[in-house]
Amino acid sequence: MTDKTSKKLINKVHDCERECNEGLVAVNPGLSLVHGQTVVVRTDAREVVEGKKVVLLSGGGSGHEPGHAGYVGKGCLTACACGSVFTSPPPGCIMAAVDAVCQKNKDCQILMIVTNYTGDRLNFGIACERARVKGHQTEMVVVGEDCALDCVDHSAGRRGLAGTMLIHKIAGAMAEQGKSLEDIVSTLNTVKSKMGTIGLSLSPCSVPGSGPSFTLQPDEMELGLGVHGEAGVKRMKVQTAKEAVKTMMDHMTNTKTSTHIALHRGDRVALMVNNLGGTSVLELNIVAKEAISYLEDLGVSVDRAYCGAFLTSLEMAGVSITVLLIDDSIMGYLDFPTDAPAWRPPYLAPGERIRKTPACVQLETEDKTLSEDGAAKLDAETSALVYSALKAACEKLVSREKELNDLDTQSGDGDCGSTLALGAKAILKKLGEPSSPNLPVDCPYTLALSLGQITESVMGGSSGALYSLFFTSAAQDLKALSFKHVCNAFSSGLAAIMKYGGAKPGYRTMVDPLHAVCQSLKAAHPGVSLTEAIKIAAEAAREASEGTVSMDAQAGRASYVNKSLLTKPDPGAVAVATWMLAVAGTL
């Protein structure tokens, strides 16, 4: 049947991602699917692990095909986790990719290549930490090469665009050549700093089951929009290909913007002209010709040029242009052979290859019971206190659902309270009765890990990912029990949120009250009991949450909202103060 809302040839809206991957694997027998997951993996992935080579994982929302799953293959990615359309894959999906490749091996070298979107950073961040817990050496490279923004000081940062596919290719070549994880990470961090991308749209896309993501008049085009249809830097009348390319390149190289790429006479570059989905090959080739001419007129040598659909936005009509400064070493990695079906090398014929019958990887069923792993246990009296504190914190969040939603309407979707209440209710349900609790309230280490799993699986979105990161990272410090270990647990949880979420103190987020708690605990007088210290820290969290009302939002959705509209405290910060005060009130 057709999707009558957005006129697409699909079967069912909710089956799009799975059936897309089934089609990809059907025509590329060197790829396999992971049973029950939207994960694409090399059929010969075991050779990577057995050869002690670095495992390369990436992924993101569907709808950008052939990115990212099309780059799975020898000489490129090892596996890819695919989320719903324009939505980051959940940590469980990413971990399925890890497990499908590594299987019983406990010491794999894994690199996760992630585009700079909050959901991707958070969910891959959780998976990164979990892979480390499993014994794998794991690192993450975040790519954000968008040149559209004039300034990134008050936003969530530069977006990851089609240039990420060049990163996949370079990383794949290095991994296939046996380079170390450290060398690959170092090289990629250097390469991504020498790369820029800018997009231009002539028409919107539409998510399956929905209408157009935005509206453009017949005589308009938009410069610098995101691959999900996020607003660009300006709208203008439709131009010729030559004029449009000049507008794009002039903006990309404008030294007055903090996101520009600096080009000088004599530089060598690789150029990627990318189809956003609905642009004809005729138009694309003309744009490529004009882009090469523009660069040559600057005295820049275009040593490699790529033209095609590398990272799309469903059926959006438009193009993106990526420029990467290269040398002989990087050009060698770009030229290195790969079997990835989405890679389109210039000059080189695809050649013959042996194709294997695709297999369906069955993941081993794991015992989901969390091991206490020698962690310290609490006595009965203290365990009962932990039970009461957790129950009070969750009940307070549930009671403030509407209030937190109201706060969230000024900067977000208006669902902060509902999301937190959903997680709190799930914890309360799992908690059970005081006489026989179902959560390990007598073991802070396993309790924290359990809370991380619940918040991740039930809450969803950024909130679930952030709290999962907090609890999962805090758990390691709770294997032993002392004032110092509690302080360290808060600090570790906060550090994980800052690392993967991108927020810092003063950015008007939940980080602000958590940072206040950490500072308060660290400053506690040696003679003060943990109980009294937590009460003081809770008050510090309340003051910090109220203080967010005067801060400039520099992370998350609020960073895109006009400052004049942010007249109330941040809802995420208020939520932290809420449960901290509830915990303190039970002590």
C-alpha positions, 0 to 999 in steps of 0.5 A, a space after each residue: 500500500 502507499 503512505 497516503 499522508 506523505 505519498 511513500 511506497 511502504 507497507 506499514 509506517 512502523 515497519 519501515 526501518 526493519 524492512 529497509 534493512 531487510 532490503 539492504 541485506 537482500 541485495 548485499 549478501 555480505 551483510 547480515 541482520 541481527 535477529 530481533 534488532 535493527 542492526 546490520 553487521 558484516 557477515 564476516 565480522 568474526 574475522 575482525 575480532 579474530 584478527 585483533 582489528 578495531 571494531 567500528 560501530 556507527 548508526 543513527 536515525 533511519 531515513 538517511 539511507 544509505 547512511 549509516 548502514 550502507 557503510 558496513 563492509 570490509 574496509 569500512 564499518 563493522 556494524 551499524 545500529 539503526 533507530 526509527 526515522 530521524 531518531 537515535 537508536 536506543 542503547 540496547 540496539 547499539 549493544 546488540 551490535 557490540 554483542 553480535 560482533 564480539 560474541 564471547 570475546 571480552 577484550 575487543 577494541 571498539 570505536 563508536 563514530 557518532 554524529 553530534 546530536 544530543 540523542 546520539 551522543 547520549 545513547 551511544 555514550 550509554 552503550 560505550 560505558 556498558 561495553 567498557 563494563 563488559 571488558 571491551 576497550 571502547 572509545 567514541 568520536 563525535 563528528 560535527 562539521 556543520 558550517 551553517 551556524 554563525 556561532 556555536 556558543 549558545 547552541 547544542 553545537 555543530 551538527 554531524 552531516 554528510 562529512 561523517 561518511 568520509 570519517 567512516 571511510 578513513 576509519 575503516 581503512 585504518 582499521 583494516 590496515 591494523 592500526 591501533 584504536 589510539 591511532 585511529 581516534 587521534 587521526 579522526 579527531 584531527 581529520 574532523 577539525 579540517 572538514 566542513 559541510 553546508 546544505 541547501 534545500 529546495 523542498 522539505 521531506 516528510 516522515 512516513 505517516 506525517 506531512 512535510 517537515 517545513 514549508 518552502 515557497 515554489 520560488 524559495 530555497 533554504 541555506 544551512 538547514 539540518 538533515 531532519 529539516 531543522 531551520 537553516 541560516 537564511 531563505 532566499 530566492 531560487 538561484 542558478 546552480 553556479 550562484 547557489 554553489 557560490 552562496 554555499 561556499 562563500 558561507 562555508 569559508 566566511 572567516 567571520 563565522 566560528 564554524 568556517 573552514 579555512 581554505 588557502 591557495 595550494 591546499 589539497 582537498 577531497 570534495 563530496 557533493 551529496 544528494 539530500 534525497 530528491 535531487 536528480 543526477 543531472 542537477 547533482 553533476 552540475 553542482 559538482 562541476 560548479 563546486 570544483 570550479 569554485 575551488 580551483 578558482 581559489 587555487 585549491 587542488 581538488 584531489 578527490 571528488 565524490 558525487 552521489 547520495 551518501 547521507 540523505 534526508 528521505 526525499 528532500 530535494 537539495 544538496 550538501 557540499 563537504 570539503 576536507 583538507 587532505 594530504 597523501 596519508 588521508 588520500 591513501 585511506 580514502 582510496 583504500 578498497 572497501 566492500 561497503 555498498 554505499 561507498 562510491 569511489 571516483 575513478 575506480 571500477 567496483 571490481 568483482 567480489 565473492 558474496 556469501 549467503 547472508 546469515 541471521 545472527 542469533 544473540 545468546 540469551 544473557 542472564 539479566 540478573 545484575 551481579 553484586 560482584 563483591 559490592 558492599 551491603 547495607 545493614 537492615 536499618 540502612 536498607 530500610 532508609 534507602 527504600 524510604 528515600 527512593 520511594 519518597 523521591 519517586 512519589 514527589 516526582 509523580 506529584 509534580 508532573 504537571 508543574 514540571 510539564 508547565 515549566 517545560 512548555 517554554 523551552 521543550 515539548 512540555 513533557 518533562 514532568 510526564 517523562 520523569 513521572 513515567 520513570 518514577 512510577 516504573 521504579 515504584 512498581 519495581 520497588 515493591 513492599 518494604 518487607 520484601 523489596 524487588 530492588 536491591 536496596 541493600 546494595 547501592 552498587 546494583 541498585 544504581 545499575 538497576 535504576 539506570 536500566 529502568 530509566 533508560 528503558 521506560 523514560 526514553 528520550 534525552 531524560 532517560 538517557 541522562 539518568 541512565 548515564 548518571 546511575 550507571 556511571 555512579 554505580 562503580 563508586 558505590 561498590 564500597 560504602 563511605 562518605 568519600 564513595 558517595 561523593 565520588 558517585 555523584 561526581 562520576 554520574 555528573 561527569 558522564 552526563 557532561 561528557 555525553 550530554 555536552 552540558 556544563 555548569 551554567 548552561 541552564 540544565 540539570 547539570 547545575 543542581 547536580 554540580 551544586 550537590 557535588 561541590 557541597 559534598 566536597 566542601 562538607 566539614 570532616 565532622 559532618 555526618 553523611 545525613 547532614 551533608 546530604 541535607 545541606 547538598 539538597 538545599 544547594 541543589 534547590 538554590 542552583 535550580 532556582 538560579 537557572 532562571 537567570 542563565 543563558 541556555 547553551 545545551 538541549 532544545 532550550 539553546 534554540 529558544 529566544 532568551 526573552 522567552 525563558 522566564 522560569 527555572 529549567 524543568 530538568 534542574 527543578 526535577 533534580 532539586 525535587 528528588 534531592 529534597 525528597 531524599 533529604 526529607 527522609 533522613 
